[in-house]
Amino acid sequence: MKKWLLFLCFYVMPPLSTAGDIDVYFSPNGACQEAVISKIKSAVQTIDIAMYYLSSGPIARALKDAYERQVRLRIVLDQSQEIESSSKSGYLIKHGCKVKYHLGFGLMHNKFAIIDRKVLITGSFNWTRTAQEKNEENLLIIADTGTIEKYEERFEYLWDTSRSDSRDAQGLEVFPAWFCTTFHVFC
């Protein structure tokens, strides 16, 4: 009797989730970075990103290429990324991309991107080489409009409450980064 019940539960009944398509990736070396780059390359209109740590060269180059294809690109990073030497924020700003930094007192620890308002990339995966090659991380790519709408609302809040970089598009400091990180109200 138990075998029949298990059979019915796992093989006959429909899945409990009603969400749209979800693709799942794990690292290290589980194709997380390749999945992110693939979705960035597929972008046609917009890419909105809220990312704690962005130091992956291949992902930064894909973002720059998307911007050069006239994809509207907006990035919110944790404020530590403005002065972190391995951060790709300066590279992206130098190439004209719009980058802002979170103003809160805690970490901006989100890790998500919305592509063309149709695809959500989220999970614990930081966009770093260490996350790709060493850390135990996860990445979800979700195509569910209800879920994406909630993330869009959060992104707009983060964008509106974050500040611009202290550098201009040529990489020149308008305000010293340490000043903006310490006194973010003025930058």
C-alpha positions in Angstrom: 0.0 0.0 0.0 2.8 2.5 0.9 4.5 1.8 -2.4 1.3 2.7 -4.3 0.9 5.8 -2.3 4.5 6.9 -3.0 4.0 6.0 -6.7 0.9 8.2 -6.9 2.6 11.1 -5.0 5.8 11.2 -7.1 4.8 10.0 -10.6 1.1 10.7 -11.1 0.2 13.9 -9.2 1.2 17.2 -10.8 4.0 19.2 -9.2 3.2 21.5 -6.3 5.0 24.5 -7.7 3.1 26.7 -10.1 6.1 28.9 -11.0 7.4 29.3 -14.5 10.5 27.7 -15.8 13.4 27.5 -13.4 16.9 26.5 -14.3 19.2 25.4 -11.4 23.0 25.7 -11.4 25.6 25.0 -8.7 29.3 25.8 -8.3 32.2 25.4 -8.1 32.6 24.8 -11.8 28.9 24.2 -12.3 28.4 26.6 -15.2 26.9 29.4 -13.1 29.1 32.0 -14.8 28.4 30.7 -18.2 24.6 30.8 -17.5 24.9 34.4 -16.4 26.9 35.4 -19.4 24.5 33.6 -21.8 21.5 35.5 -20.3 23.4 38.8 -20.5 24.2 38.1 -24.2 20.6 37.4 -24.9 19.4 40.8 -23.5 17.8 43.1 -26.0 16.4 46.1 -24.0 17.3 46.1 -20.3 19.5 44.7 -17.6 19.0 45.7 -14.0 21.5 44.2 -11.4 21.7 44.3 -7.6 24.9 42.6 -6.7 26.9 42.4 -3.6 30.3 41.7 -5.2 31.1 41.9 -8.9 34.7 41.0 -9.8 34.3 38.5 -12.6 36.2 39.8 -15.7 34.1 37.7 -18.2 30.8 38.9 -16.7 32.0 42.5 -16.7 33.0 42.2 -20.4 29.6 40.7 -21.2 27.9 43.7 -19.4 30.1 46.2 -21.3 29.2 44.5 -24.6 25.5 44.6 -23.7 25.8 48.3 -23.0 27.6 48.9 -26.3 24.7 47.0 -28.0 22.4 49.8 -26.6 21.0 47.6 -23.8 20.0 49.9 -20.9 22.2 48.8 -18.0 21.7 49.8 -14.4 23.8 48.3 -11.6 23.5 48.7 -7.8 26.5 47.4 -5.8 27.4 47.3 -2.1 29.2 50.5 -1.2 32.4 48.6 -0.5 32.7 47.9 -4.2 33.6 51.5 -4.9 37.0 51.2 -3.2 37.5 47.4 -3.6 40.5 46.9 -5.9 39.2 43.7 -7.5 35.7 45.2 -8.2 34.8 45.7 -11.8 32.7 48.8 -11.0 35.5 51.2 -12.3 35.9 49.2 -15.5 32.1 49.4 -16.1 31.9 53.1 -15.3 34.9 53.8 -17.6 32.9 52.2 -20.4 29.8 54.4 -19.7 27.7 52.0 -17.6 25.5 53.4 -14.9 26.7 52.1 -11.5 25.3 53.2 -8.1 26.2 52.2 -4.5 23.8 51.2 -1.7 23.4 53.8 1.0 22.3 51.5 3.9 24.3 50.8 7.0 24.2 47.1 6.4 25.5 45.2 3.4 23.7 45.3 0.1 23.8 41.6 0.0 21.4 41.0 -2.9 22.5 38.9 -5.8 20.0 39.3 -8.7 19.6 40.5 -12.2 16.5 41.1 -14.3 16.9 40.7 -18.1 14.4 42.4 -20.4 11.8 42.1 -17.6 11.4 38.4 -18.6 14.3 36.6 -16.9 15.4 36.7 -13.2 18.9 35.5 -12.2 19.2 35.0 -8.5 20.8 32.8 -5.8 23.8 32.9 -3.6 26.2 33.1 -6.5 28.4 36.3 -6.4 29.7 37.3 -9.7 33.3 36.5 -8.8 36.0 34.1 -9.9 36.1 32.6 -6.4 32.4 31.8 -6.5 32.8 30.1 -9.9 35.9 28.1 -9.0 36.0 27.5 -5.3 32.8 28.3 -3.3 29.7 26.2 -2.9 27.1 28.5 -4.5 23.7 28.2 -6.2 22.1 30.1 -9.1 18.5 30.1 -10.2 17.2 31.4 -13.5 13.5 32.1 -13.3 11.0 33.0 -16.0 7.9 33.7 -13.8 6.4 37.1 -14.3 4.9 37.4 -10.8 8.3 36.7 -9.2 10.1 39.0 -11.6 7.7 41.9 -10.8 8.5 41.6 -7.1 12.3 41.8 -7.9 11.7 44.7 -10.2 10.0 46.6 -7.4 12.9 45.9 -5.1 15.4 47.0 -7.7 13.6 50.3 -8.3 13.8 50.9 -4.5 17.5 50.1 -4.4 18.2 52.2 -7.5 16.3 55.2 -6.1 18.0 55.0 -2.7 21.5 54.5 -3.9 24.2 57.1 -4.9 26.2 57.5 -8.0 29.9 56.6 -8.1 32.5 59.2 -7.1 34.2 58.8 -10.5 33.0 60.2 -13.8 33.0 58.1 -17.0 36.7 58.9 -17.6 37.6 57.3 -14.3 38.5 60.6 -12.7 37.6 61.0 -9.0 34.9 63.7 -8.6 35.1 63.0 -4.8 37.6 60.7 -3.2 36.0 57.2 -2.9 36.9 57.1 0.8 35.0 60.3 1.3 31.9 59.0 -0.4 32.0 55.7 1.5 32.3 57.5 4.8 30.1 60.5 4.1 27.7 59.0 1.5 25.1 61.7 2.1 27.2 64.2 0.3 28.0 62.2 -2.8 
